[in-house]
Amino acid sequence: AERIIEALENGNVEAADELLATTKDFESRHLAWVNEFCDNVIKQATTSFYSGLAEMTTETIEADKELLAELS
């Protein structure tokens, strides 16, 4: 997302659009399984370390999705 913002700040809308499309494609193709995996880790973790790590991962991906939606 940083590169998208940088491209927009530099007035390069075409590059920003391309980066945005590439990032969204990557997320949909390669990160679709992460939320379900993290939910399972949270449910089955026996230590707060792993459940906390799964929660942070979920929150990070959700924040990235929200930022990408704002940039769209």
All heavy atoms as an XYZ file, in Angstrom:
561
protein
N       0.824     -1.186      0.000
C       0.000      0.000      0.000
C       0.873      1.257      0.000
O       0.458      2.279     -0.528
C      -0.941     -0.019      1.194
N       2.050      1.173      0.576
C       2.940      2.339      0.614
C       3.324      2.784     -0.790
O       3.370      3.981     -1.068
C       4.190      2.034      1.428
C       3.930      1.897      2.909
C       5.175      1.514      3.685
O       6.296      1.625      3.150
O       5.011      1.102      4.844
N       3.583      1.818     -1.664
C       3.966      2.163     -3.033
C       2.797      2.791     -3.784
O       2.995      3.667     -4.628
C       4.485      0.929     -3.769
C       5.825      0.463     -3.217
C       6.338     -0.790     -3.868
N       6.472     -0.609     -5.316
C       6.548     -1.618     -6.175
N       6.501     -2.869     -5.746
N       6.672     -1.385     -7.457
N       1.584      2.361     -3.486
C       0.398      2.944     -4.115
C       0.260      4.399     -3.684
O       0.046      5.286     -4.516
C      -0.868      2.138     -3.746
C      -0.757      0.698     -4.263
C      -2.120      2.813     -4.289
C      -1.796     -0.257     -3.702
N       0.385      4.643     -2.396
C       0.282      6.009     -1.871
C       1.376      6.889     -2.461
O       1.141      8.022     -2.863
C       0.328      6.000     -0.333
C      -0.923      5.296      0.214
C       0.459      7.410      0.215
C      -0.865      4.994      1.690
N       2.585      6.335     -2.534
C       3.708      7.091     -3.106
C       3.425      7.455     -4.565
O       3.676      8.590     -4.990
C       4.993      6.265     -3.009
C       6.219      6.976     -3.509
C       7.468      6.115     -3.384
O       7.632      5.458     -2.350
O       8.263      6.114     -4.336
N       2.904      6.504     -5.331
C       2.580      6.777     -6.738
C       1.512      7.859     -6.847
O       1.606      8.758     -7.701
C       2.119      5.499     -7.428
N       0.508      7.811     -5.976
C      -0.536      8.834     -5.994
C       0.022     10.201     -5.616
O      -0.335     11.211     -6.230
C      -1.674      8.444     -5.044
C      -2.549      7.280     -5.499
C      -3.494      6.867     -4.383
C      -3.325      7.656     -6.762
N       0.884     10.238     -4.612
C       1.492     11.509     -4.196
C       2.338     12.112     -5.312
O       2.455     13.333     -5.414
C       2.333     11.307     -2.939
C       1.509     11.046     -1.701
C       2.339     10.707     -0.473
O       3.542     10.384     -0.610
O       1.768     10.770      0.622
N       2.919     11.236     -6.141
C       3.739     11.707     -7.255
C       2.917     11.981     -8.509
O       3.463     12.308     -9.559
C       4.842     10.701     -7.574
C       5.882     10.623     -6.479
O       6.128     11.603     -5.783
N       6.483      9.460     -6.308
N       1.595     11.826     -8.399
C       0.722     12.105     -9.528
C       0.687     11.019    -10.578
O       0.171     11.227    -11.675
N       1.215      9.861    -10.244
C       1.256      8.761    -11.199
C       0.067      7.824    -10.950
O       0.197      6.748    -10.380
C       2.579      8.016    -11.083
C       2.835      7.118    -12.270
O       1.936      6.823    -13.041
N       4.080      6.688    -12.406
N      -1.101      8.252    -11.414
C      -2.343      7.514    -11.181
C      -2.321      6.162    -11.878
O      -2.799      5.163    -11.328
C      -3.561      8.353    -11.634
C      -4.854      7.568    -11.481
C      -3.622      9.657    -10.863
N      -1.752      6.111    -13.058
C      -1.693      4.849    -13.805
C      -0.895      3.786    -13.033
O      -1.322      2.638    -12.913
C      -1.064      5.080    -15.182
C      -1.096      3.846    -16.071
C      -0.545      4.147    -17.451
O      -0.977      5.132    -18.070
O       0.329      3.369    -17.897
N       0.243      4.172    -12.497
C       1.053      3.232    -11.712
C       0.319      2.837    -10.441
O       0.338      1.657    -10.052
C       2.401      3.848    -11.363
N      -0.352      3.783     -9.809
C      -1.116      3.485     -8.593
C      -2.226      2.487     -8.888
O      -2.434      1.542     -8.119
C      -1.685      4.765     -7.995
N      -2.936      2.679     -9.988
C      -4.005      1.755    -10.373
C      -3.468      0.359    -10.634
O      -4.067     -0.639    -10.228
C      -4.740      2.260    -11.615
C      -5.642      3.446    -11.334
O      -5.967      3.680    -10.142
O      -6.020      4.132    -12.299
N      -2.318      0.284    -11.300
C      -1.707     -1.010    -11.589
C      -1.260     -1.710    -10.304
O      -1.495     -2.907    -10.118
C      -0.521     -0.831    -12.531
C       0.089     -2.143    -12.987
C       1.218     -1.931    -13.977
O       1.094     -1.044    -14.843
O       2.217     -2.660    -13.871
N      -0.642     -0.967     -9.417
C      -0.212     -1.533     -8.134
C      -1.407     -1.978     -7.300
O      -1.370     -3.037     -6.659
C       0.614     -0.511     -7.352
C       2.014     -0.232     -7.873
C       2.571      1.031     -7.241
C       2.922     -1.416     -7.594
N      -2.463     -1.198     -7.310
C      -3.671     -1.544     -6.568
C      -4.275     -2.838     -7.101
O      -4.618     -3.742     -6.332
C      -4.682     -0.398     -6.647
C      -5.972     -0.557     -5.872
C      -5.690     -0.713     -4.377
C      -6.876      0.638     -6.115
N      -4.379     -2.951     -8.413
C      -4.931     -4.162     -9.021
C      -4.055     -5.379     -8.712
O      -4.571     -6.462     -8.390
C      -5.064     -3.975    -10.530
N      -2.754     -5.202     -8.780
C      -1.831     -6.295     -8.495
C      -1.932     -6.734     -7.034
O      -1.951     -7.926     -6.729
C      -0.381     -5.875     -8.812
O      -0.304     -5.520    -10.190
C       0.606     -6.982     -8.518
N      -2.032     -5.767     -6.139
C      -2.130     -6.078     -4.714
C      -3.432     -6.803     -4.397
O      -3.438     -7.797     -3.665
C      -2.017     -4.787     -3.873
O      -0.775     -4.158     -4.189
C      -2.071     -5.092     -2.390
N      -4.535     -6.321     -4.945
C      -5.825     -6.980     -4.724
C      -5.821     -8.394     -5.286
O      -6.346     -9.324     -4.668
C      -6.958     -6.168     -5.345
C      -7.306     -4.936     -4.559
C      -8.477     -4.225     -5.198
C      -8.953     -3.083     -4.354
N     -10.152     -2.448     -4.931
N      -5.229     -8.562     -6.458
C      -5.139     -9.894     -7.063
C      -4.320    -10.829     -6.184
O      -4.705    -11.978     -5.948
C      -4.517     -9.792     -8.454
C      -4.403    -11.138     -9.137
O      -5.449    -11.798     -9.339
O      -3.262    -11.541     -9.456
N      -3.188    -10.334     -5.676
C      -2.353    -11.147     -4.798
C      -3.128    -11.574     -3.563
O      -3.103    -12.745     -3.181
C      -1.092    -10.382     -4.378
C      -0.245    -11.137     -3.406
C       0.670    -12.079     -3.846
C      -0.373    -10.929     -2.037
C       1.449    -12.797     -2.949
C       0.395    -11.640     -1.126
C       1.302    -12.573     -1.587
N      -3.823    -10.623     -2.934
C      -4.575    -10.947     -1.724
C      -5.655    -11.989     -2.000
O      -5.822    -12.925     -1.233
C      -5.185     -9.684     -1.112
C      -4.166     -8.854     -0.384
C      -4.790     -7.749      0.444
O      -6.006     -7.507      0.352
O      -4.033     -7.127      1.213
N      -6.381    -11.819     -3.084
C      -7.471    -12.760     -3.360
C      -6.952    -14.141     -3.743
O      -7.575    -15.147     -3.417
C      -8.392    -12.209     -4.443
O      -7.739    -12.173     -5.696
N      -5.812    -14.206     -4.407
C      -5.277    -15.499     -4.847
C      -4.465    -16.219     -3.775
O      -4.460    -17.436     -3.706
C      -4.394    -15.300     -6.081
C      -5.142    -14.772     -7.260
C      -4.196    -14.350     -8.353
N      -4.462    -15.170     -9.511
C      -3.551    -15.745    -10.255
N      -2.286    -15.566     -9.978
N      -3.888    -16.472    -11.277
N      -3.770    -15.459     -2.943
C      -2.806    -16.085     -2.038
C      -3.108    -15.929     -0.551
O      -2.479    -16.604      0.269
C      -1.404    -15.535     -2.321
C      -0.958    -15.774     -3.725
N      -0.613    -17.018     -4.199
C      -0.844    -14.923     -4.770
C      -0.285    -16.927     -5.473
N      -0.409    -15.665     -5.845
N      -4.021    -15.038     -0.198
C      -4.293    -14.833      1.223
C      -5.726    -15.191      1.613
O      -6.143    -14.935      2.736
C      -3.999    -13.377      1.614
C      -2.558    -12.916      1.408
C      -2.406    -11.469      1.844
C      -1.580    -13.796      2.158
N      -6.462    -15.800      0.702
C      -7.869    -16.121      0.965
C      -8.026    -17.091      2.137
O      -9.022    -17.059      2.848
C      -8.517    -16.692     -0.290
N      -7.050    -17.918      2.376
C      -7.125    -18.948      3.408
C      -6.714    -18.446      4.797
O      -6.963    -19.099      5.805
C      -6.220    -20.119      3.040
C      -4.787    -19.679      2.816
C      -4.247    -19.234      1.659
C      -3.746    -19.607      3.798
N      -2.923    -18.888      1.852
C      -2.590    -19.115      3.152
C      -3.679    -19.917      5.155
C      -1.395    -18.924      3.815
C      -2.473    -19.727      5.801
C      -1.354    -19.243      5.135
N      -6.109    -17.276      4.870
C      -5.485    -16.830      6.118
C      -6.497    -16.607      7.240
O      -6.267    -17.027      8.376
C      -4.622    -15.572      5.887
C      -4.108    -15.016      7.209
C      -3.470    -15.890      4.958
N      -7.626    -15.950      6.947
C      -8.590    -15.673      8.014
C      -9.140    -16.956      8.631
O      -9.252    -17.060      9.855
C      -9.730    -14.793      7.505
C      -9.315    -13.349      7.376
O      -8.362    -12.912      7.996
N     -10.027    -12.606      6.558
N      -9.479    -17.920      7.805
C      -9.979    -19.195      8.330
C      -8.903    -19.902      9.154
O      -9.176    -20.434     10.230
C     -10.446    -20.098      7.192
C     -11.052    -21.393      7.665
C     -11.557    -22.265      6.534
O     -11.676    -21.785      5.390
O     -11.823    -23.447      6.800
N      -7.677    -19.880      8.669
C      -6.573    -20.490      9.400
C      -6.385    -19.818     10.759
O      -6.271    -20.490     11.789
C      -5.282    -20.397      8.571
C      -4.071    -20.893      9.308
C      -3.820    -22.248      9.412
C      -3.192    -20.001      9.895
C      -2.700    -22.711     10.098
C      -2.062    -20.451     10.574
C      -1.824    -21.807     10.677
N      -6.377    -18.486     10.753
C      -6.186    -17.753     12.011
C      -7.336    -18.010     12.978
O      -7.110    -18.138     14.185
C      -6.028    -16.266     11.729
S      -4.432    -15.850     10.994
N      -8.561    -18.093     12.461
C      -9.700    -18.417     13.326
C      -9.499    -19.773     13.995
O      -9.762    -19.934     15.190
C     -11.002    -18.422     12.537
C     -11.473    -17.032     12.142
O     -10.974    -16.045     12.728
O     -12.330    -16.934     11.245
N      -9.016    -20.739     13.236
C      -8.758    -22.073     13.794
C      -7.639    -22.042     14.828
O      -7.722    -22.717     15.860
C      -8.435    -23.076     12.690
C      -9.645    -23.445     11.877
O     -10.771    -23.421     12.379
N      -9.438    -23.779     10.619
N      -6.605    -21.270     14.562
C      -5.506    -21.145     15.526
C      -6.026    -20.535     16.825
O      -5.722    -21.022     17.920
C      -4.345    -20.306     14.956
C      -3.320    -19.978     16.037
C      -3.673    -21.039     13.800
N      -6.820    -19.483     16.704
C      -7.362    -18.817     17.893
C      -8.206    -19.798     18.711
O      -8.101    -19.841     19.938
C      -8.180    -17.575     17.492
C      -7.235    -16.500     16.932
C      -8.982    -17.035     18.668
C      -7.936    -15.364     16.209
N      -9.023    -20.592     18.046
C      -9.895    -21.545     18.737
C      -9.115    -22.673     19.412
O      -9.504    -23.161     20.466
C     -10.899    -22.158     17.758
C     -11.958    -21.204     17.289
C     -12.837    -21.855     16.243
C     -13.755    -20.836     15.604
N     -14.476    -21.408     14.455
N      -8.014    -23.099     18.789
C      -7.330    -24.293     19.266
C      -5.997    -24.032     19.955
O      -5.396    -24.963     20.504
C      -7.123    -25.260     18.093
C      -8.440    -25.732     17.516
C      -8.260    -26.725     16.403
O      -7.236    -27.398     16.330
N      -9.240    -26.837     15.540
N      -5.543    -22.811     19.956
C      -4.247    -22.512     20.570
C      -4.288    -22.778     22.069
O      -5.269    -22.487     22.738
C      -3.869    -21.059     20.305
N      -3.207    -23.335     22.547
C      -3.109    -23.616     23.980
C      -2.257    -22.570     24.700
O      -2.122    -22.628     25.916
C      -2.520    -25.022     24.219
O      -1.246    -25.093     23.589
C      -3.446    -26.093     23.660
N      -1.697    -21.633     23.940
C      -0.927    -20.546     24.548
C      -1.405    -19.217     23.976
O      -1.903    -19.145     22.854
C       0.582    -20.683     24.267
O       0.812    -20.502     22.872
C       1.109    -22.038     24.713
N      -1.238    -18.180     24.746
C      -1.648    -16.855     24.291
C      -0.731    -16.341     23.176
O      -1.143    -15.474     22.400
C      -1.666    -15.877     25.462
O      -0.381    -15.769     26.036
N       0.466    -16.879     23.082
C       1.382    -16.444     22.029
C       0.782    -16.711     20.650
O       0.710    -15.819     19.806
C       2.737    -17.147     22.151
C       3.668    -16.849     21.003
C       4.377    -15.653     20.971
C       3.819    -17.735     19.951
C       5.215    -15.359     19.915
C       4.658    -17.451     18.893
C       5.358    -16.260     18.873
N       0.351    -17.942     20.411
C      -0.167    -18.303     19.095
C      -1.520    -17.671     18.817
O      -1.787    -17.221     17.690
C      -0.219    -19.818     18.924
C       1.153    -20.408     18.830
C       1.679    -21.168     19.862
C       1.966    -20.161     17.730
C       2.970    -21.691     19.792
C       3.257    -20.673     17.648
C       3.747    -21.434     18.682
O       5.013    -21.937     18.611
N      -2.376    -17.607     19.815
C      -3.673    -16.960     19.584
C      -3.475    -15.459     19.344
O      -4.127    -14.871     18.480
C      -4.634    -17.209     20.746
O      -4.128    -16.688     21.950
N      -2.555    -14.850     20.069
C      -2.258    -13.440     19.854
C      -1.652    -13.177     18.494
O      -1.993    -12.194     17.819
N      -0.768    -14.046     18.068
C      -0.160    -13.919     16.747
C      -1.217    -14.044     15.656
O      -1.223    -13.274     14.687
C       0.925    -14.983     16.570
C       1.748    -14.937     15.292
C       2.477    -13.606     15.158
C       2.731    -16.091     15.280
N      -2.134    -14.974     15.816
C      -3.212    -15.154     14.847
C      -4.125    -13.931     14.823
O      -4.553    -13.482     13.748
C      -4.006    -16.412     15.172
N      -4.414    -13.369     15.982
C      -5.247    -12.164     16.043
C      -4.559    -10.984     15.360
O      -5.187    -10.237     14.599
C      -5.568    -11.812     17.490
C      -6.573    -12.744     18.133
C      -6.812    -12.428     19.600
O      -6.429    -11.332     20.061
O      -7.385    -13.290     20.283
N      -3.271    -10.815     15.614
C      -2.526     -9.724     14.978
C      -2.480     -9.909     13.461
O      -2.590     -8.935     12.709
C      -1.108     -9.632     15.536
C      -1.053     -9.068     16.921
S       0.619     -8.693     17.576
C       1.711     -9.786     16.734
N      -2.312    -11.137     13.016
C      -2.274    -11.412     11.581
C      -3.605    -11.053     10.940
O      -3.644    -10.378      9.903
C      -1.943    -12.899     11.334
O      -0.670    -13.190     11.904
C      -1.923    -13.217      9.848
N      -4.697    -11.475     11.558
C      -6.027    -11.155     11.048
C      -6.246     -9.649     11.002
O      -6.729     -9.103     10.002
C      -7.114    -11.823     11.916
O      -6.917    -13.237     11.883
C      -8.503    -11.501     11.429
N      -5.885     -8.966     12.069
C      -6.066     -7.512     12.132
C      -5.223     -6.788     11.083
O      -5.681     -5.815     10.469
C      -5.728     -6.999     13.527
C      -6.731     -7.421     14.580
C      -6.281     -7.095     15.995
O      -5.244     -6.427     16.177
O      -6.979     -7.524     16.927
N      -4.017     -7.265     10.850
C      -3.133     -6.646      9.862
C      -3.704     -6.797      8.458
O      -3.726     -5.836      7.673
C      -1.721     -7.252      9.936
O      -1.195     -7.027     11.243
C      -0.794     -6.661      8.895
N      -4.171     -7.987      8.135
C      -4.735     -8.217      6.809
C      -6.012     -7.408      6.619
O      -6.243     -6.820      5.555
C      -4.969     -9.725      6.572
C      -3.605    -10.414      6.429
C      -5.838     -9.962      5.348
C      -3.666    -11.906      6.340
N      -6.846     -7.337      7.650
C      -8.075     -6.540      7.564
C      -7.753     -5.058      7.393
O      -8.409     -4.370      6.605
C      -8.952     -6.772      8.791
C      -9.607     -8.134      8.813
C     -10.423     -8.449      7.568
O     -11.216     -7.585      7.134
O     -10.268     -9.548      7.018
N      -6.763     -4.565      8.104
C      -6.371     -3.157      7.971
C      -5.866     -2.875      6.556
O      -6.174     -1.827      5.972
C      -5.303     -2.807      9.004
N      -5.115     -3.810      6.001
C      -4.613     -3.653      4.641
C      -5.775     -3.635      3.650
O      -5.798     -2.820      2.730
C      -3.621     -4.774      4.315
C      -2.829     -4.472      3.058
O      -2.293     -3.349      2.947
O      -2.753     -5.363      2.184
N      -6.749     -4.524      3.837
C      -7.915     -4.548      2.950
C      -8.692     -3.239      3.032
O      -9.152     -2.718      2.008
C      -8.832     -5.719      3.308
C      -8.308     -7.062      2.863
C      -9.278     -8.153      3.235
C      -8.739     -9.513      2.854
N      -9.652    -10.599      3.238
N      -8.844     -2.703      4.239
C      -9.551     -1.435      4.408
C      -8.812     -0.301      3.718
O      -9.424      0.547      3.058
C      -9.734     -1.127      5.891
C     -10.742     -2.018      6.581
C     -10.794     -1.791      8.077
O     -10.247     -0.769      8.576
O     -11.396     -2.633      8.770
N      -7.501     -0.282      3.846
C      -6.699      0.746      3.191
C      -6.816      0.628      1.684
O      -6.998      1.632      0.977
C      -5.232      0.651      3.622
C      -4.275      1.644      2.985
C      -4.710      3.079      3.265
C      -2.858      1.414      3.480
N      -6.762     -0.579      1.156
C      -6.895     -0.775     -0.285
C      -8.278     -0.335     -0.773
O      -8.406      0.229     -1.849
C      -6.638     -2.236     -0.657
C      -5.206     -2.714     -0.481
C      -5.103     -4.210     -0.754
C      -4.251     -1.940     -1.362
N      -9.304     -0.591      0.044
C     -10.654     -0.159     -0.328
C     -10.736      1.367     -0.372
O     -11.379      1.930     -1.261
C     -11.668     -0.732      0.667
N     -10.085      2.023      0.570
C     -10.069      3.491      0.577
C      -9.336      4.053     -0.634
O      -9.695      5.116     -1.158
C      -9.403      4.003      1.852
C     -10.211      3.817      3.096
C      -9.485      4.301      4.337
O      -8.564      5.149      4.220
O      -9.821      3.813      5.438
N      -8.306      3.347     -1.073
C      -7.515      3.816     -2.211
C      -8.189      3.530     -3.548
O      -7.795      4.098     -4.567
C      -6.125      3.172     -2.186
C      -5.226      3.575     -1.024
C      -3.970      2.727     -1.018
C      -4.885      5.057     -1.095
N      -9.182      2.661     -3.540
C      -9.866      2.304     -4.799
C     -10.726      3.429     -5.315
O     -11.244      4.226     -4.639
C     -10.739      1.075     -4.587
O      -9.955     -0.036     -4.284
